[in-house]
Amino acid sequence: MTDSDREHGELFEEAGVFLGYFEDIPDGRQVGKVRYPLREVLLLCLLAVLSGAETFTDIANFGNRKLSFLRRFRPFAGGTPSHDHLGDILATLDAEAFQRCFVAWVASLTGVATEVIAIDGKTVRRSKGAKAAIHMVSAFAARQRLVLGQVKVGEKANEIVAIPHLLKVLAIEGAIVTIDAMGCQRAIAQQIVDQKADYVLALKGNQSALRDDVSLFVTEQKAKQYADTAISRHETVDGDHGR
């Protein structure tokens, strides 16, 4: 077997694994009118994005240029969809079901259960204008530098509602989940524990009573040199963004 044959075999196997995670995602299109099977569309999107595609137009162009390559994996008897048709197909998918499938696939690649998962809310760049700015809550695998999942929220205040929804679709057992002060809520902390993970939640001055209690506890323990408390320490240095 040549190196090329071995590489082709590995790619074929990986494509099969990827599609396997999406077997149960429903396709709402009328069966008799389906020209582009959903599995082929998903595979097209995966390979195009891995090759640098960022828009539907990029994906459609990739499909046109690489059709012979794509046919190594699936028949693609009807070719590949245009960018407009591609957008229409993806718009019919159940977003929550797709996210569950995608997160499960990513988790299988990263082994994320032993890692740190950082949950953070951001305003999408250049989204401010005539319409309301777009806010996203993302779960980020710190060591792998990989986004595991995202939830769009109407405004920043809705992050409190979005965080439990995002946690629900993630396999976080054994992980350490970090969230800024926005997520410092009893229900969120309890959900993380219920999903068999640990948490590190930030505290700010506007949560004065809890912050004061924690500060007093830490001060007292330091003064006693942690004589009656079991502790462990770990320090890392990451130069990115001043961390």
N, C-alpha and C positions, 0 to 999 in steps of 0.2 A: 504494500500500500504506500503510495506517495504522500508527501507532506500535504499536497493540495487535496488529495482524497480524504486524508485524516481531518484536515481543517474543515472541509465541506461537511463531513460526517458530524463533527462537533457542532457546527452551526445549525445543521438540520435538527440535531438533538435538542439544542437550546431553544430553537424556535418551537419545537413540540412542547417543551416544558412551559414556555410562556403561554402558548395557546391553551394548554391544559388548565391554567388558572382562570380562564375566561369561558370555560365550557358552559357554565350555568347562567351566564349573563343573557337576559332575554333580548330577543330581536323583535321589535314591534312592527316591522314592515310586513306587508302582505307577501306571503310565500311566493305566489305566482309572478310577482313583479320584481323579485330580487335578482338583479344582474350581478351585483358585487357581494359575495358571501361575507358575513361579518368577520369571520376568522381571517379572511384575506385582507380586509380593510384594517383590522387591528395589527396584523403582521406588517402591512405596508407602513402604518404609522410608526410602529416601533423601530423598524429598520431605518426609516427616513429621519426620525428624530435622533437616533444614534449617529447618523451621518451628518447631523448639524441642522436639519430642517427646523424652522421655528414657526411657520405659518402653514395654513392649508394649501396655499399656492406652492410653497416649498415642497410639501409632501406630494402634491399632485405632479410637480415637475420631476421629483425623484422617481415616482412610479412610471412616468413616461420614459425616462432615460434608462431605468434599470429593470424593465419588464422581464427580460430574459433571465436576469439574476433572480428576480422574485419567483419565477416559474420553477426554480430549483426546489422550492419549498412547497408551493401550492400551485394548482392549475392556472389560476387567474385567466380562465377561459374568456371572460368578458373584458380583459384588460384591467386598467385601474381607473378609478373615478376622477372626474374633474374636481377642481378645488371647491366649486359650489356644491356639487353632489356629495363630496366628501363631508362638507360641513353639515349638510342635511342628514346624512346617515348618522353621524356622531351625535347630532342633536336629538335623535330618537332614543338614544340609550338612557337607561335609568342611571343617573349620575351617582347615586349612593351605591347601587350594586356594582357599578364600574369601579368606584373607589375601593370597595371592599376587595374586589378581585385584584386590583393593582397593588394595594398595600400588602396583600398576602404574597404576591409574586416578589415584590421588593424585599419583604422580610425573609423570604426563602433564600435570597441572594446574599443578604447582609449579615444574617445571624444576629439580628438586632437585639435579641433578648438579653444579652449581657452588656449592652451599651448604654450610653447616656443619650436620652432623647430630649431635645430642647424644643419646647413649644413657645411660639412667639407670634405676635401679631404685627403686621406691617401694612402700611398704605402703599399700594402699587404705584410705582413711579410713573409720572406723567398721566395719572388717572384723574387728577384734579382739573376741573374746568366747568363747562356748562352743566354737566351731570355731577352727581355726588361722587366723591372719591371712593375707589374700591379698596376695601380692607380685606386682607387674607389672614387667616390663622393657620400656621404651618407647623408640622412636626418634623424636626431635623435630626437625623442620626449624626451625632457630633463627630465620631471618629471617621466614619465613612464619608462625611460631608455630603450627605444625600437627603433630599426632601422625601419623607415617607408618605405624607398626605397633606392635603390643604382643604380648608373650608372657607368659602366666601361669606363675609358678613356685611350687613347693611351699613354699619358704622362701628367705630372703635369700641363703643360701649357694649356692643353685642358679642364681644369676645368671650364674655363670661358664659353666654349661652352656647357658643360654638365649641369651646374647649371640651366639654363633656361629649359632644357629638363626635369630635375628632378622636378622642381617646377611645371611644367605643369601637371604632373600626381598626384600631391598632392592636397588634400583639405585643403588649408591653411587659409581660410577666418576666420578672428578674431584672428589669431595667431601672434606671434612675431617671425620673422625669423632672426636668427643671422648667419652671414657669416664672415669669416676672410677677410683680405685685398685683397685676390685673387678675391673675388666676388664684390668688390667695383666698380661697373660699373653702368653707368646711365641706361642702358637697363634693367639690373637685378633689380635695385631699382624700376623702373617703372613697371616691370612685377609683382613684389610683391604687389605694390599698386593697380594695375589693378585687382589682384586676391583678393583684399579686406583684405590685411594683412598689418602689420607694419614690419619695418626692423631695425636691428642694424648692421651696417657694420663697420668693423675695417678699420683704416687708418694707413699707414706706411709712413716712410720718403721718399720712392720712389714715392709717390703721393704728392710731396712737395707742389704744389700750392693749392690743395684742403685741405691738412692737415693744411697748414699755415692759410688759410681762416677760417677753423673750430676753430683752436686754438685761433685766434684773436677774433672770435665771443664769444667763451666761456670766455676768459679773460675779455672782455669788460662787459659781463653780470654778471660775478662774482663781478667785481668792482662796478657795479650798484646794486648789491644784487638782480639781476633778476627783477628789478622794472618794466620793460616794456616787460617782457616775461613770459608766462605761463609755469610753470614747475611742474614736480612731481618727487619724488624720491622713490626708493625701493631698499633695500639691502638684499641679501641672502648670507649665508655662506655655502659652500659645501666643505668638507674636501678632496674629491677625487682628486687626481692628483694635489694637491696644490691649487685648486680653492677655 
